Amino acid sequence: MLDAHVPTHGNWQGLAFGRVATIWLSSILSRGDHRLVHVEPWVAQRQIILSQVTGEVVRAHELSDERRAIVLRLLSDDRRWTVFASALNQHVVRVYDLRTARVHVDSTSASAHAGVSAEGLLQFGPSKDHRPDGPQVKVMQAVLDPLGMPLATEVVAGNRAEDPLYVPCIERVQASVGRGGFLEVGDGKMASRETRAWRANQGASSLCPLPQGQRAAGELAAALEARDRGEVALSPGCRAPPDGASERIAEGDARQAVLACEAHGTSQAWRERRFVVRSLRHAKAAEVSLRARVAQAQTQVEALHQRGRGRQRFAERDALRQAATAMVQRYQVEDFVWLRDDQPCTSRPVRAYRHREAGSKGERQATVEVRVDEEALARAVGRLGWRVDVTNQPSDQLSLEQAVLAYRSA
């Protein structure tokens, strides 16, 4: 297929272009090393076995640095590569009878220790590794679910925004597979209103989380309050493991929404469904974390009363209140605990010494009492693990349970 889609110069002799690329890829995979300098020696040590496998005479100089530089230059033609990738993907999907009902689309970044030039891919940008001092590239990829076979890959400069990369990636997937009609599953960056409008206009189906910035103010809170009042019946999301025992992994409900916006120079309107879904596993993990933070804050505040070497004693209520409040805010649990400070006067006996008579001495020691607001904590626990997913696929093609399982497979 490479020979058919990537024509070479008439002076090209020896192994065909596609054979050179295949042997080079075999070298990369077997060595786990993509550096060019080791390829020709690797071929020289394996000329007999490579000749037997390919049925052709393989010579080391036919995979020289100059020959492989020509391969890279010819493969870097975006137009030819897109046509080749489309033909290859359609061939693989047809030969192996792969299902193309669902495609996962996501992006990531990869940093490197290298120089930065104005025209290069390595650029400084927002880093997911929290390393803004490292140049990076961004990679957008669409893979076939559940196999994980890449259908489209785009590598762009590290300072590029990710939102505009989704539409070109989906267009490449449609061209690669040769059709549309599959469900595109992505993350919150795929949920921009312009991207959703484009999908609806193209007749493409998508499923992605709806970030807070794309929701109406208080939309999730209103949905949860309706659930608390019993106005909404939650549907379970279950998974059937290989042993056959059904496992409940989520719960939620669906509602309709009508939207309109200006996208690509035209006014577009579309319908979509919004799933208010709670992952039981995520909710349980978040509850454990929240209760641990509350317990840690309570322990740290109570430790302010302990006496010992190197421990600060608080005689004034204001100082103790500030220290306790800072401790609670540090663990971000100020909505679930309450503090009550006091400064009682206590007396302690004083022994007689020389001209001083025995008696008692009054002392004022600030104290603080910390208690957990169990009702507020229970309300917060009931709101953990919820999120809003959005899809424009009809209910007869994508149920809430299928939407949950689509994310689980990712």
NORHUCOR-V902887 format. One record per residue. RES is the residue in one small letter. PHI is phi in whole degrees, -180 to 180 (* if undefined). D_LAST is the distance of its C-alpha to the last C-alpha in whole Angstrom. Layout:
BEGIN
RES&PHI&D_LAST, RES&PHI&D_LAST
END
This chain:
BEGIN
m&*&31, l&-64&31, d&-62&35, a&-76&35, h&-102&33, v&-125&34, p&-72&38, t&-111&40, h&-68&44, g&-64&46, n&-84&47, w&-66&44, q&-131&45, g&82&44, l&-57&41, a&-68&39, f&-56&36, g&-65&33, r&-68&35, v&-61&35, a&-64&31, t&-66&30, i&-66&32, w&-63&31, l&-64&28, s&-62&29, s&-64&30, i&-62&27, l&-70&25, s&-74&28, r&-92&29, g&64&26, d&-148&28, h&-97&28, r&-68&31, l&-75&34, v&-66&37, h&-97&36, v&-73&35, e&-61&39, p&-60&40, w&-63&37, v&-68&38, a&-60&42, q&-81&41, r&-132&40, q&-63&42, i&-68&43, i&-66&39, l&-66&38, s&-67&41, q&-65&40, v&-70&37, t&-85&37, g&76&41, e&-130&42, v&-79&44, v&-106&42, r&-115&44, a&-62&42, h&-68&44, e&-77&42, l&-121&39, s&-72&41, d&-61&39, e&-66&41, r&-65&39, r&-72&36, a&-64&37, i&-66&38, v&-60&34, l&-62&32, r&-64&35, l&-70&34, l&-74&30, s&-82&30, d&-75&32, d&-60&29, r&-65&30, r&-65&31, w&-66&27, t&-62&26, v&-65&28, f&-63&27, a&-62&23, s&-62&23, a&-65&26, l&-66&24, n&-64&20, q&-63&22, h&-65&24, v&-65&21, v&-62&20, r&-74&23, v&-67&24, y&-95&21, d&53&21, l&-81&17, r&-75&15, t&-120&15, a&-85&14, r&-142&11, v&-131&10, h&-98&7, v&-122&10, d&-158&10, s&-129&13, t&-151&15, s&-129&18, a&-134&20, s&-96&24, a&-151&27, h&-93&30, a&-153&32, g&-77&35, v&-117&34, s&-122&36, a&-64&36, e&-98&34, g&-83&32, l&-74&28, l&-74&28, q&-141&29, f&-80&29, g&-165&26, p&-56&24, s&-105&23, k&-72&19, d&-90&21, h&57&24, r&-127&26, p&-67&28, d&-85&31, g&-108&29, p&-66&28, q&-148&25, v&-120&23, k&-114&20, v&-124&17, m&-107&15, q&-141&13, a&-115&12, v&-124&10, l&-79&10, d&-102&8, p&-97&8, l&-69&10, g&85&9, m&-74&13, p&-65&14, l&-105&15, a&-153&17, t&-135&17, e&-130&20, v&-111&21, v&-129&23, a&-63&26, g&-70&24, n&-98&26, r&-77&25, a&-72&23, e&-89&19, d&-56&20, p&-72&22, l&-85&20, y&-73&17, v&-63&20, p&-60&21, c&-66&18, i&-67&17, e&-62&21, r&-68&21, v&-64&18, q&-62&20, a&-69&23, s&-71&21, v&-79&20, g&91&23, r&-166&22, g&-111&20, g&88&19, f&-97&16, l&-92&13, e&-98&12, v&-108&9, g&-144&9, d&-98&11, g&-64&14, k&-70&16, m&-83&15, a&-96&17, s&-61&21, r&-62&23, e&-65&24, t&-67&21, r&-66&21, a&-65&24, w&-63&24, r&-63&21, a&-63&23, n&-69&26, q&-86&24, g&75&23, a&-91&20, s&-105&17, s&-142&14, l&-144&12, c&-159&12, p&-68&13, l&-101&17, p&-64&19, q&-60&22, g&-67&24, q&-98&23, r&-100&24, a&-68&27, a&-60&29, g&75&29, e&-64&26, l&-68&24, a&-62&27, a&-65&29, a&-65&26, l&-71&26, e&-66&30, a&-63&30, r&-65&28, d&-63&31, r&-81&34, g&79&32, e&-84&32, v&-125&28, a&-93&27, l&-83&24, s&-99&22, p&-79&20, g&-114&16, c&-120&16, r&-126&14, a&-103&16, p&-66&16, p&-58&18, d&-77&21, g&94&21, a&-79&22, s&-72&20, e&-123&18, r&-81&18, i&-116&15, a&-160&16, e&-153&18, g&172&20, d&-146&21, a&-122&21, r&-145&24, q&-92&25, a&-147&26, v&-116&28, l&-129&28, a&-152&30, c&-164&30, e&-90&31, a&-142&29, h&57&30, g&83&34, t&-131&34, s&-87&33, q&-128&30, a&-129&30, w&-157&27, r&-107&25, e&-149&22, r&-110&21, r&-120&20, f&-94&18, v&-94&19, v&-120&17, r&-122&17, s&-83&14, l&-66&17, r&-68&15, h&-65&15, a&-64&19, k&-66&20, a&-64&19, a&-67&21, e&-65&24, v&-60&24, s&-65&24, l&-65&26, r&-66&29, a&-66&29, r&-66&30, v&-63&33, a&-64&34, q&-66&34, a&-63&36, q&-63&38, t&-65&39, q&-66&40, v&-68&42, e&-64&44, a&-69&45, l&-65&47, h&-86&49, q&-70&50, r&-104&53, g&164&53, r&-66&54, g&84&52, r&-93&51, q&-80&51, r&-106&53, f&-104&53, a&-93&57, e&-107&56, r&-66&53, d&-61&52, a&-64&51, l&-68&49, r&-63&47, q&-64&46, a&-66&45, a&-69&43, t&-63&41, a&-62&40, m&-67&39, v&-67&37, q&-67&36, r&-61&34, y&-93&32, q&57&31, v&-128&33, e&-66&36, d&-83&35, f&-119&35, v&-132&38, w&-127&41, l&-118&44, r&-134&48, d&-102&50, d&-151&54, q&-141&57, p&-71&59, c&-100&63, t&-120&63, s&-120&66, r&-130&67, p&-69&70, v&-123&72, r&-76&75, a&-71&78, y&-150&79, r&53&82, h&-88&83, r&-95&80, e&-83&80, a&-67&78, g&-174&76, s&-139&72, k&-131&70, g&-82&67, e&-133&64, r&-114&61, q&-122&57, a&-71&54, t&-134&52, v&-138&48, e&-110&47, v&-119&43, r&-135&42, v&-93&38, d&-82&38, e&-64&36, e&-66&36, a&-64&34, l&-66&32, a&-66&31, r&-64&30, a&-66&28, v&-63&26, g&-67&26, r&-107&24, l&-86&21, g&83&18, w&-92&18, r&-157&17, v&-113&17, d&-106&15, v&-127&17, t&-148&16, n&-109&19, q&-84&19, p&-61&21, s&-67&21, d&-76&22, q&-107&19, l&-145&16, s&-90&17, l&-61&16, e&-64&15, q&-67&13, a&-65&11, v&-63&10, l&-67&9, a&-63&7, y&-74&5, r&-63&5, s&-70&4, a&-71&0
END
